[in-house]
Amino acid sequence: MRSVEVTVETQTGHTPAGDPRIELELTVSGQPWSTYVATIETRDGRTVVEYEYTADRRFGLRRIPQRIVANRYRDEALNAQGYIVVDRDEQYGVAI
């Protein structure tokens, strides 16, 4: 077993339209891990949460099958909890 220290830095503000905006920067044992930016707004009487996720670390090739399986079931898991996924845009980069 190993232990890690996770730190979350939070910045809150508003979008130009006045909607809440939250940015979370995560570090693990002092190393950059990921950044999340979420905006929350109301459209047609519904709450809409949009988020952007950026990984600040590298992943090995063995993670690709895990990602494929997770992508396959993620929307179904969210739907089972009452959420509706309207759109998803994912991009992956390769570091050489």
Phi and psi restraints in degrees (value plus and minus 20) as a CYANA .aco file:
   2 ARG   PHI    -157.9  -117.9
   2 ARG   PSI     136.6   176.6
   3 SER   PHI    -133.3   -93.3
   3 SER   PSI     126.5   166.5
   4 VAL   PHI    -152.8  -112.8
   4 VAL   PSI     135.3   175.3
   5 GLU   PHI    -128.0   -88.0
   5 GLU   PSI     100.7   140.7
   6 VAL   PHI    -124.5   -84.5
   6 VAL   PSI     108.4   148.4
   7 THR   PHI    -139.3   -99.3
   7 THR   PSI     115.4   155.4
   8 VAL   PHI    -140.4  -100.4
   8 VAL   PSI      99.0   139.0
   9 GLU   PHI    -119.2   -79.2
   9 GLU   PSI     109.2   149.2
  10 THR   PHI    -137.5   -97.5
  10 THR   PSI     113.5   153.5
  11 GLN   PHI    -146.8  -106.8
  11 GLN   PSI     109.4   149.4
  12 THR   PHI    -137.2   -97.2
  12 THR   PSI     133.4   173.4
  13 GLY   PHI    -193.3  -153.3
  13 GLY   PSI    -175.2  -135.2
  14 HIS   PHI    -157.1  -117.1
  14 HIS   PSI     131.4   171.4
  15 THR   PHI     -94.3   -54.3
  15 THR   PSI     148.6   188.6
  16 PRO   PHI     -77.7   -37.7
  16 PRO   PSI     -45.9    -5.9
  17 ALA   PHI    -102.6   -62.6
  17 ALA   PSI     -23.6    16.4
  18 GLY   PHI      73.6   113.6
  18 GLY   PSI     -16.8    23.2
  19 ASP   PHI     -98.8   -58.8
  19 ASP   PSI     128.9   168.9
  20 PRO   PHI     -81.8   -41.8
  20 PRO   PSI     121.5   161.5
  21 ARG   PHI    -153.5  -113.5
  21 ARG   PSI     110.7   150.7
  22 ILE   PHI    -147.2  -107.2
  22 ILE   PSI     111.7   151.7
  23 GLU   PHI    -139.8   -99.8
  23 GLU   PSI     109.2   149.2
  24 LEU   PHI    -138.8   -98.8
  24 LEU   PSI     106.1   146.1
  25 GLU   PHI    -133.9   -93.9
  25 GLU   PSI      99.8   139.8
  26 LEU   PHI    -124.0   -84.0
  26 LEU   PSI     117.0   157.0
  27 THR   PHI    -145.1  -105.1
  27 THR   PSI     126.8   166.8
  28 VAL   PHI    -142.0  -102.0
  28 VAL   PSI      99.4   139.4
  29 SER   PHI      31.0    71.0
  29 SER   PSI      20.1    60.1
  30 GLY   PHI      63.2   103.2
  30 GLY   PSI     -22.7    17.3
  31 GLN   PHI    -123.2   -83.2
  31 GLN   PSI     118.2   158.2
  32 PRO   PHI     -75.2   -35.2
  32 PRO   PSI     117.4   157.4
  33 TRP   PHI    -139.2   -99.2
  33 TRP   PSI     -78.7   -38.7
  34 SER   PHI    -182.9  -142.9
  34 SER   PSI     142.1   182.1
  35 THR   PHI    -149.8  -109.8
  35 THR   PSI     112.9   152.9
  36 TYR   PHI    -140.4  -100.4
  36 TYR   PSI     116.4   156.4
  37 VAL   PHI    -146.8  -106.8
  37 VAL   PSI     102.1   142.1
  38 ALA   PHI    -142.5  -102.5
  38 ALA   PSI     119.0   159.0
  39 THR   PHI    -141.0  -101.0
  39 THR   PSI     125.9   165.9
  40 ILE   PHI    -146.5  -106.5
  40 ILE   PSI     107.5   147.5
  41 GLU   PHI    -165.8  -125.8
  41 GLU   PSI     148.5   188.5
  42 THR   PHI    -132.1   -92.1
  42 THR   PSI     107.5   147.5
  43 ARG   PHI    -150.6  -110.6
  43 ARG   PSI     106.5   146.5
  44 ASP   PHI      30.5    70.5
  44 ASP   PSI      20.5    60.5
  45 GLY   PHI      58.1    98.1
  45 GLY   PSI     -12.8    27.2
  46 ARG   PHI    -136.9   -96.9
  46 ARG   PSI     130.2   170.2
  47 THR   PHI    -106.0   -66.0
  47 THR   PSI     108.9   148.9
  48 VAL   PHI    -137.1   -97.1
  48 VAL   PSI     105.6   145.6
  49 VAL   PHI    -135.3   -95.3
  49 VAL   PSI     100.0   140.0
  50 GLU   PHI    -132.4   -92.4
  50 GLU   PSI     116.1   156.1
  51 TYR   PHI    -157.9  -117.9
  51 TYR   PSI     132.6   172.6
  52 GLU   PHI    -143.2  -103.2
  52 GLU   PSI     113.6   153.6
  53 TYR   PHI    -142.3  -102.3
  53 TYR   PSI     111.4   151.4
  54 THR   PHI    -147.6  -107.6
  54 THR   PSI     104.2   144.2
  55 ALA   PHI    -101.8   -61.8
  55 ALA   PSI     109.8   149.8
  56 ASP   PHI    -122.9   -82.9
  56 ASP   PSI       0.2    40.2
  57 ARG   PHI    -157.1  -117.1
  57 ARG   PSI     149.0   189.0
  58 ARG   PHI    -119.4   -79.4
  58 ARG   PSI     132.2   172.2
  59 PHE   PHI    -140.6  -100.6
  59 PHE   PSI     127.0   167.0
  60 GLY   PHI    -100.6   -60.6
  60 GLY   PSI     144.5   184.5
  61 LEU   PHI     -80.8   -40.8
  61 LEU   PSI     -47.1    -7.1
  62 ARG   PHI     -85.1   -45.1
  62 ARG   PSI     -34.8     5.2
  63 ARG   PHI     -99.2   -59.2
  63 ARG   PSI     -37.1     2.9
  64 ILE   PHI     -80.0   -40.0
  64 ILE   PSI     -68.5   -28.5
  65 PRO   PHI     -80.1   -40.1
  65 PRO   PSI     -57.2   -17.2
  66 GLN   PHI     -81.9   -41.9
  66 GLN   PSI     -60.7   -20.7
  67 ARG   PHI     -86.1   -46.1
  67 ARG   PSI     -60.0   -20.0
  68 ILE   PHI     -82.7   -42.7
  68 ILE   PSI     -65.2   -25.2
  69 VAL   PHI     -85.3   -45.3
  69 VAL   PSI     -63.8   -23.8
  70 ALA   PHI     -81.1   -41.1
  70 ALA   PSI     -62.1   -22.1
  71 ASN   PHI     -82.9   -42.9
  71 ASN   PSI     -55.7   -15.7
  72 ARG   PHI     -82.9   -42.9
  72 ARG   PSI     -57.7   -17.7
  73 TYR   PHI    -128.6   -88.6
  73 TYR   PSI     -25.8    14.2
  74 ARG   PHI     -80.8   -40.8
  74 ARG   PSI     -70.0   -30.0
  75 ASP   PHI     -83.2   -43.2
  75 ASP   PSI     -59.0   -19.0
  76 GLU   PHI     -83.3   -43.3
  76 GLU   PSI     -60.3   -20.3
  77 ALA   PHI     -85.0   -45.0
  77 ALA   PSI     -60.8   -20.8
  78 LEU   PHI     -87.4   -47.4
  78 LEU   PSI     -60.4   -20.4
  79 ASN   PHI     -81.6   -41.6
  79 ASN   PSI     -58.9   -18.9
  80 ALA   PHI     -83.7   -43.7
  80 ALA   PSI     -43.4    -3.4
  81 GLN   PHI    -113.2   -73.2
  81 GLN   PSI     -17.0    23.0
  82 GLY   PHI      76.2   116.2
  82 GLY   PSI     -13.8    26.2
  83 TYR   PHI    -114.5   -74.5
  83 TYR   PSI     133.7   173.7
  84 ILE   PHI    -138.7   -98.7
  84 ILE   PSI     101.2   141.2
  85 VAL   PHI    -109.6   -69.6
  85 VAL   PSI      96.0   136.0
  86 VAL   PHI    -109.9   -69.9
  86 VAL   PSI     -60.1   -20.1
  87 ASP   PHI    -174.5  -134.5
  87 ASP   PSI     131.0   171.0
  88 ARG   PHI    -165.0  -125.0
  88 ARG   PSI     115.8   155.8
  89 ASP   PHI    -154.4  -114.4
  89 ASP   PSI      94.1   134.1
  90 GLU   PHI    -140.3  -100.3
  90 GLU   PSI     121.3   161.3
  91 GLN   PHI    -156.3  -116.3
  91 GLN   PSI     121.7   161.7
  92 TYR   PHI    -144.5  -104.5
  92 TYR   PSI     121.3   161.3
  93 GLY   PHI    -134.9   -94.9
  93 GLY   PSI     137.8   177.8
  94 VAL   PHI    -138.5   -98.5
  94 VAL   PSI     103.5   143.5
  95 ALA   PHI    -116.1   -76.1
  95 ALA   PSI     111.4   151.4
